[in-house]
């Protein structure tokens, strides 16, 4: 009988200790909870502020999308917190969609001042373009480096060959790695508007067949999609290439939102 009483007392003490331990442990928050989202936004903000290059800043923006901090239907306040923008205070009228000023990742050159006027210098480098509605919800976004139809190679980088890009793409094992190859091709000016680039280069790098499906003169242009997602994946990142009946690239952008 004494042994039974001792066992009961031991069990009660054990339960009491576990309850005390639970009170001491911090509450575990769900990954989708407001606390977790706020922590993620703060971390992304810190990363963006400390980023030292165009590519580093763009990498934070890509991560924000990959991690679900920025998404279609999500609040533009998330972008404001991460990138220091003011989209939420500049909402369009009801029923309207606004194209925000692009989030520029490259350090911009200053304007050239003359004795008579200040000459404007166009933006340079890669950026994130965002569309949002009157409720402050993101409707669309994409990455590019085209400014008024022009783009430039990142200064200080050794140009990469089409052959090397093809090798990197063929050896890529994930969606993000394939996406990185496309970004490298854009950064190094292999994918550009001027001087004209024929879509056969795109075919060579990514294994597509755009050059064999040129638009007619009546069509003028056609858009080819290079998907980086796994074959069984319905959605994912892709590179859109708009090209002419002559086979020249006329526009391009990177996103994971189908329009």
N, C-alpha and C positions, 0 to 999 in steps of 0.2 A: 504493500500500500504506500509506504514511504517513497519507494522508487517511482510509482505512478505520479504522486504529487510533485516530485522533483522534476519529472519529465514535463509536466504541464507548466510548471513555473518557468523552466528553460525555454519552452516554446513561446510563452507569452513575452518573455524578455527579448527573444530573438525577433518577434514581430514588431515589438516596440522600437528596437534598434533600427530595423529596416525602414520604419515609418520616419524615424528621425533622420536617417540618411537621405530619404526622399526630399525632406524639407531643406536639407543642406544643398542638394544638387540643383543647378540652374534648370529652369524649365526648357525643355527641348521644343524649338519652334519648327513648324512645318516649313519646307523650302519655299512654299508659295505664300507664306504669311507676310503681313505688312512689315513685321520686324525684320525678316530676312531680306525682303525687297529693299528696305531702306538701307540695311547694311551693305547690300550689293551696290546700290547706287552710290553710297558714300565711298566705297572701295574703288569703283570705276571713276568717280570724280577725282579721287586722289591720284589714280594711275594716269588720268588724262593731264592733270596739272603738272605732273612730274615728267611726262613724256618729253624727250629731247629732240625728236625728229618727226618729219612728216609721216614716215612709215610707222613709228611708234604710236602716234596719235590716231592714225587710221586703224591700227591694230586694236586699240581700245574701243573704237566705234564698232568694229567687227565683233569683238567679244561681247559688247553690250547687246548686240542683236542675237548672237549665238546663245548667250545666257538668259535671254528672255526679258532683259530690262527695257529693250526697245522692240516693239512689234506692232503690226497692223491692228488698230483699234485701241492701242495703248495710249496713255496720257503723254502729251508733249512736255509736261512738267518733268518727266524723267530725263528728257534730253536737256532741258534747262539746267537741271541739277548736275548732270554729268559734264556737259560741254560749256556751261556758262552762257547759254543763249537766253532769249526772252520771248520765246514763241507763245507762251501761255498768256502774255500780256498784249499780244498782237493778233487776236483771233479775228477771223473773217466774219462777214455778216451771215445770218442764218441761211442755211442751204448752200453756202459757198465753200469751196475748197481753196486753200491758200498754199502757194508754193513759197516756202520760207527761203530766206537768204541761205545759201549753202554754208555748211559748216566746213571751213577751210582748214586743212591739216598742214599745209606748207607755210613757211614764213613768207609773207608777201613783200615784194619790193615797194619802196616808197615812191611817191610820185616825183616826177622830174620838174623842179621849179625853174622857171625862166623869168626874165625881167618883165615879160609881158603877160604870161599866163602859167598856169600849172597844168602840165600834160598828164592826163590819166594813164596809168599803166594797167593793163588787164590782169585779172587774177591769174595765179599760176598754181600748179600742183593738184593733187587729188582732193576730193571733197565728198561729203555726204549731203545729198539733196533730200528734202523732206516735204511732203504735202500733208496738211492737216485740216480738219473741219472746224466749224464754229463751236463745237463742244470741246475742242482741244484734244481730239483724238487723231492719232496718226493714221493716215489713209494709204500712204505710199512712201517709199524711199529707195534710193539707189546710190551707188558709188560710181564716180567717173573722174576724169581729169581734163575733160574738154571744157574750154572756155571760149565761147564765140567761135566754135568750130576748130580751135587750135589746141594742141597739147604739147607738152615738152617732156623730154627724158629727165629723170632725176639727176641733178648735177653731181659729179664726182663718182658715179658708178660706171664700172666697166661694161660696155655694151655686151649683151648676151646674144648668142647665135640662135637661129631657129632650130638647129640640130640639138643644141643643149636644152632648149625649152622642151622639145619633143621627148628627149631622154628623161627629163625631170617629170614630165607629165605621165609618161608610160610607167615610171617607177613609183608614182604616187599611190598611196594605199588608203587615203581617206578623202572625204569631201573637202576638208579644210586645206589639205595639201594640194589638191587639184585647183582649188580656188587661188592658192598662193602662186601657182605657176602662171595663172592668168594675170594676176596683179603684177608679177615680175615682168611679164611681156609688155604690159602697159607702162610700167615704170621705166623700162629700158627703151621705150619708143618703138618696139617691134610692132605693137598694135597702135596705130595712130591714124590721123586724117590726112596730114600734110607732112611730107611728100606722100602721094597716094600709095596705099598698100593694097595689094590684090588679096582676095579672100583665099587664094590657094595657099598662102602662108598660114592662115588659120587652119586650113585642112591639114597641113603638114604637122602643125603642132598638136592639134587636138583630135586628129583622126576623123574629122568631119568631111562632108562632100558638098560644101557650099558652092565651089567653083563649077560643079556639074549641074547646079540648079540655079543659074542666074535668072534674074527677072527679065521680062521682055521690056522693050522700050516703052510700051504702053503702061506697064506696071511701074516702071522707073526704079523702084527700090523693093527690096525684100528683107525680112529679118530672119536671121538664123539664130537658133538657141543652142548653146553648148552647156549641157547640164553637168554639174559636178557631183550630184547626189548619187548614191548607190542605185543600181539598176532597179531594185525592188521598191525604192523610195519614191513616193508620189510627189512630194515637195522637196525643195532644197535650193541651194545656191546655183545660179547660172549666169553665164555671160551672154548678153544679147548683142549681136552684130548686125547692123543695118548696112546693106551694101547695094550698089547700083547695078544696072544692066551691063556695065563695063567690068563689073567684078571688084570695084574699088570700095573700101570701107568708108562709110559716110557718117556713122555714129556707132557708139558702143557704150554699154553700161553694165554694171554688176549688181544683182539684187537677189533676193529669195522670195519676192512677191510677184505673183502673176497678175498682170493688169486685167 
